[in-house]
């Protein structure tokens, strides 16, 4: 049941929809009654931005509605499997550029979370925010403990209540759309909102973000590819995160990168390497690598280093996911569509009764046109999107980790080609994938697996004789039960056979007796009726015994 507060927010949303002319997206005949009623009641509201394309108006409306809707727009911009390219491109412009909240409020929130006054923990605290995002903002300071420069990330006060209220309304609207607007069902609005809810709730917990960042930092310690700033866990809570301050050039600032003679080709290739290393080596990848979260170190422009921040959203893959992706990518670029179809069935991503030939043809029809282009122009992300879209028609439900992977690949590919348009993503990725596949079946990997499992096997070793004895005893008992059952069935069969014989004799003699009586042969009728009756009595007797 929708509440008064949610109705007020619904009015604000409807007001924004009218002013930005977004009803053009929905045929009038399909507009739900509640929207039409509010539209009539708000007769004084008129469209004000009709000079702009509808895609731009959608983006501006989300900005007007505030931080939660900006975040939703950013998430939607990655779902190119759901939206037309023009809409996805417009939504991709949404950045975390929202007005900061009062610095004094930030101070009170930090002091409340850490349990000490700012002056006892930091010097040079900058009241003015360094940057402001939809969920949080950051301030600079110097940590008294070791005199290191840090940034302090603090959640917007009261944002959790705002998010919960908006999420409830979003769910209600999504259900309404899915029920009444048939044209929007293919966009799966309820599924999208549930996915968004999980993402944004995770981002509200800065302890989770800190743990993610520490894991990524360990994975790339002393790497010349990716640097993750140090986290200070003793100063982190659910609403406050303290980490090392980094200095770098935003990856989208191509002009500054060129000014300092950055090796853009190497930088683009290292971006691809960082992504595939996270996915296939570590099974733990930064899933929000949009331009606002990625920088390039000022040092050594000839040997450039990526810097990643804001690790609130990460993805993980299990061994089956990794093998599925690696084998599919290799099969795709070798145009072995039969193998792609078979991999989907073998991995359980589509039902086992899927017709392989039909599925193979569907994949071929979608992907062959892509390969008419040079390899350097083929979009890895687009291949993945086409794969998922085709598989969905065969009842494949894409898992959340694969959606995150698709989104991250879109970011990485876009950044790589923005830095170096001639980047051949396949040429960069193929050796990595082939080496990974070879490594999975190498003696070294086998020995590593044995070494990992050895402690468990040693722990269970004393139990093996008892387990063997128990299993042998169960097998013996089972064999005895099987023997009894077989004997019982054989005995039953013999009884059934004898019973069938008596019934057959009774039927035969009864027929002969009847025919003899009809032909006036009373002697034969009498001679056969008596054994016939006797046969029926024997059959009845055996039937009761059985």
N, C-alpha and C positions, 0 to 999 in steps of 0.2 A: 504494500500500500504506500503510495507516494504521500509525503508529509508536506506541511505548509512551507517549510524552508526550501524543500526541493521544488515546490511549485514556483516559489519566487525565483529560484535559480533557472527553472525551466522558462520563465518569462524572459529572463536576461538572455538565455540562449536563443529563444524565438525572436527577440528583438534584434539580436546580432544577425540571425539568419535573414530576416527581412531587410535590414539595412544594407547587407552585402549581397542581396539578391540571390541567395543560395537555393531558393525554391526552384530555380531553373534546373537544378540537378534532379528534381523529382517531378514527374508528370503530375499535373493538378489532380487528375482522377485518382491517383494513388496516395495522395497525402492523407495520413491518418486523421480521424475526426478531431482529436484533441489539438492537433496543429492547426487545422482549419478553423476551429473555434477560437483559438488564441489569436490567429491571424485576423479574424473578423473583429474580435474585441479590441485589437490593437490597430484599428483602422487609421489612426493618425501617423503610424510609422510607415515610411516610404523608403524604397531603395535609394541609396546615396552614392554608390560606387560602381554604377553600371558602365562607366567608361573603361573599366579594367576587365581583362579576361577573367572568366569564371574560375580558372585555376588559381590565379593570383588572389581573387576575392576569398577563396577558401582558405588560403594561407593567412591572409590578413584577419579573417574572422577568428581563426584559432589564436592569433596573437592578441586580439582584443579580449578573448575570453579568459586569458591568463595562463599562468605557468603550467597547469595540469594539461591544458589543451595544446599548448606548445609542445609539450613532451609527447602527447599522443600523435601530433602531426609529424614529429621527428621519427617516431616508430613506424607510422604509416608510410613514410617516405622510403623505407627500406623494403616494404612489401610490394615489390613490383610484380609479383605474381597475382596481386589483387587489384592494383590500380593501373590505369593507363599511364604511359610514360610521361605525358605532359603534366599530370597531377603529381606524380612522384617527383619530377624535377622541381616543381614549384615548392612542394613541401620540404624538399632537401635544403632549401634556403633558410629554413627555420633554424636559428641559432639560439644558444642559451643567453641571449641578450635581454634580460628583464631588469627592471629597475631594482637597485639594491634596497634592502631594508635598513633601518637606522642602525648605525654602528654602535650606539649605546645599548640597543637591544641585543646586539651580537655579544657585547662584553658581558651583559648580565647572563645570557645563555651559557657562555663559556665558563663563567665563574660558578654558575649553578651546577653545570655538568662535572667540572673538575674539582669542585669543593674548595677552591682557594681563589683569592683575588688575583687578577691579571698581573699585578705588580710583583707577586711572589713567584710567578712562573716565567714571565716574559719581560723583556725590555724592548724598546722601540716598537711597541704595538701600534700599528697604523689603524686608526679608527675608520678611515675611509676604506671601503672594500676594494681589493685589487681586481676582483671579478665577481660577477653575480650570475647565478644560474636559476633555473626554475625551482630547484629543490633546496639549494644551499648557496652560500657565498663564501669567499675566502678573504682573509686578512693576513698581512705580513707581520712578522715579529722576529725577535731573536730569543732563542731558548737560553735561560740563565744557566741551566745545568752544564752545557758544554759550549756556550757562546756561538751556536750554529744558527744560521738563518733558516727560518721555517715559515710555512704557510699554515694557517689554521682554518680549517673548513668547518662551518657551523650550519646546521639545518635551520631553515626559516622557522621562527616561532609560530606554532599553531598550524603549520602546513599539513601535519598528519590528519587533523580533523577536516581541513578543507579537502584533502585528497579523498578521505573516506566518503564525505558527502557527495563529492563530484563523481566518484566511482559508482555509488549507488544509483545516481541519476543516469550515468552512462549505461549501466546495465539495463535499467528500465527502458531507456530509449532504444537500446540495441534489440531488446526482446520485442519491443513494439514494431521496429522496422522489419525484423525478421518475420514477424507474424503477418503484417499487413502489406509490406512492400515486396512483392515477389521478385522484382528486378534486383533487389539488394541482397537476396539470399545467397547468391554466389559469392558475395563478399564476406560471408560468415561473420556478421558484426558481433554476435555474442562471443564467438571464439576469439576474435581480435581483442575485445575488451577484457576477457579473462586473461589473455596473454599479457596485455598491457598492465593489468592489475598486479600480476606477479612481479613484473619487471620493476614497477614503480615502488611497490612495497619493499622490495629488496634494497632499492636505492635509499630508502629512509633510514636504513641501519648502517651507520658509518663504521661500526665494528666489523661488519661483514666486508665492507670495502677495504678496510685496513688489512684484514686477513688475506683477501685476494691479492692486494698489492705486495704483501710480504712473500706470498708464494711465487708470484711472477718475478719478483726481484731475485729470489733464490734460483729460479730456473735460468735467469740470464745474468747471473753474477759473473763479472769479468768478461762479458760478451762485448764484441765490437759491432754488434748489430742493434741491440735494444737496451736502453737503460730505464729502470724503474726507480723513482726516488725512494729514499729510505723513510720508513714509517717509525714513529715513536710511540710504541704501544702503551707505555705507561701514562701517556697523555691523551689516550683515545677513549671515547665513550660512544654510546649509540648515537649521540647528537653532535659530537665534536671529534675531529680527526686532525692530528698534527703530523706533518711530514716535511721532509727536506725541501727547501726552496730550490727550484731549478731555473736556469736561464737558458733560453733557446729561442729559435726563430719558429713562429707558427708554420707548419708544413704547407699551409695554403699561401704563404707570402713568397711566391716564386721570385718576385723582383729582388727581395733581400737575399734570398739564397743564391741568385745569380750574381749579385753584387760582390759577395764574398767568395765567388768562384767555387761554389759547392759542386762536387761531382754528382750531378743529378741522375745520371744513368746508374751509378753504383748505389745511390740512395734509393732509387726506385726498386732495384733488384733486391736490396737488403730488406725493404718493406715486405716484399713477397716472401723472402727467406724467413723473416721474423714470424710471419703468419703461419707458414707451413711447419715451422719448427714448433710453434705453440700447439698446433693441431695434432701433428703426427708424432712428434717426439714426446711432448709433455701431456697431451690430452687435456690441456687447460689453457684456454685462450681468452684474451681481452676481447670482449664482444661489443665494445662501444668506441671503436677507433675512428670516430668522425674527426674532421680537421681541428675542432676545438680541443680535442684531447691528445693531439700528437704534435710534438715539436722536434726540431733538429738542433743538435748541440752546436754552439758557436765554434767550438774547438775542432781543429783538424778538418776543415771543409773538404780536403782531398780524400779524407777517410771518414765520411759522415756517419754520425750515430743518431739513431732514432731515440726519442724520449717519450714514454707513454705515461699519462696520468689518468686519474678518475677511473678506478678499477671496480666501480660499483656493479657492473654487469660482466660476468664471465661465463663462458660455456665450457662444458666438459664432454668428452666423447669416450665411449668404451671401445674395446678392441674390435667388436663387431662393426660399430659405426665407422671406425677408421679404415678397416679393410673394405667395407662397402664403398666408401668414398674413393679410396685409392684405386681399387680395381675398376670402379665405374669410370673415373677420369681417364685411366689408361685405355680402357675399352672404347670409350667415346672417341678419343683422339686417334685411335687406330681404326675407327669406324666399324668396330665389331659389335653391331647392335644386337645380334643374337646373344652375345655374352652379357651385354647390359641387361637384356630381358631376363636371362637365366639367373643373373646375380640378384635381381629383385625378388625372384621367386625363392631362390635358395636361402636368402637372408631373412625371409619372412616379411619383407616390406609390402608385398602384395600377396593375395591368397594363393594357396598352392594349386587351385584349379584354374588359375589364369591361363588362357590359351597363349602359349609362347609365341607362335607365329603371328598372331594378331597383335600382340603387345610389341613384338619386334618391329612390325610394319608401322605402328603408331609412332614409335620412337624414331624410326628412320624418316618418316614424313616430316617430323618436327625439326630434326637435327641436320639432315642432309643440306638444307639451304644455308645453314650456318657455315658449313665447310666449303662453300663456294668462295669464301673470302680467304685471304692469306692468313696463316696462323697468327701473325702478329696483330691482326685485327679481330680475332675471335675473342668474345667476352666469356671468360671463365664463369662469371656470375650468371650470365644469360644462359649458358649451357646448364648450369645447376637449376635455374628457375624452370627452364623448359623440361628438364628431367622430372622435377617434382610435379609440375602441372600435368604432364602426360601420365605419370604414375597415379595421380589422384583419380583419374578417370577409371582406373582399375582398382579402386578402393584402397589406395595407399594413403595412410594417415601420417603426414609428416610430423616427426617428433620435434618438441621445442628446441632441442639442442641443434637440430639441422636448420631450423629457422634462424637461430642466432648465427650459425655458421654462414648461411646465405647472406645475412645482413652484413656480417663482418667482411666477407669476401667482396661485396659490393663496395664497401668503404675502401678496402685495400686496393682493389683494382682501379677505382676512381682516382685515388691519391697517386698510385704508381703512374698512371697514364697522364695525369696532370703534370707530374714532375718530368716525365720523359715519354712523350707521345709515341715514340717508336718501340716502347717496351714490349717485348715478345713474352707475354706471361707464360705461354706454354713452354717456350725454350728455357725459361727460368725454373719452372715448376717440374717439368717432366723428369729431369735427372734426380730431383729430390724424391719424387714418388717412386721411381724405379729402384733407387737405392733403398728406400724404406721397405718396399716389397721384398727385395732380396734379403734384407736384414732379418725379416720376420721368419725366414726358413733357414737361416744360417746356423752352423754349429755353435757359433758364439752366442746367439740368442737362446738356443737350446740349453747350453751350459748355464746361462744366466737364469733361465727359468728353473732349472734343477736346483741351482744355488738358492734361489728365492724360496722354493718349496721344501728344501731339505730340512729346515727346523721343524716344520709341521710334520713331515714324514717321520723324523726322529722321535718327535713327541708321541706319535701314534704307534711307533714300532712295538713297544711292550704289549700293546693291546691286540696285535695281529694274531698270535696263537689262539687267544680266546675267541676272537672274531671268526677265525677259520673253523674252530671246533663248533661254535654256535651255528655257523652256516651249514656245516656238514650234518649236524644233528637235525636242523630244519629240513635239509634236503632228504635225509633218510626218512623222517616222519612224513614228509610230503609224498615220497615214493610209496610208502606203506599205504597212505590214504588213497593214492591213485590206484594201487593194486586192488584194494578193497572195492573201490568204486567200479573198476573195470569188471571184477568178478560179479559184483551185484548187477551191473548192466547186462553181462552175459547171461546170468541166471534169469533175469527179467525177460531177455530176448527169447530164451528157450521156452519160458512159460507162455510168452506171447505167441510164439510159433505153434505150440501145441494147441492153444486156445483157438488160433486161426484154423487149424486142421479140423477141430471138432465142429466149428461153425460151418466150414465148407462142406463137411460130410452131412451136417444137418440140413443145409440148404439143398444139396444134391438129392438126398433121399426124399425130402419133402416134395421137390419138383416131380420126381419119379412117381411117388405115391399119388400125387394130384392127377398126373396124366393118366395113370392106370385106372383111377376111379372114373375119370371122364370117358375112358374107352371101355367101361363096363367090365374091367378086369379086376374084380374085387379081391381075388387071391393075392395078386401082385401088390395091390394097394395096401392090403393088410400086412403083407410080408415086409414092405419097405417103411410103413409108417412107424412101426414099433422101434427099429434101430434109429430112425430119424429123430424120434422123440428122445431116445436115449442119448444121441449125439448132442442135442440142444441142452439136455440136463448136464452133460459133462462140461460143455462150454460155459454154462452158467456157473457151475461149481468152480471151475478154474478162474473165471473172471472175479469171483468173490475172494478167492485166495490171493490173487494178484493185488 
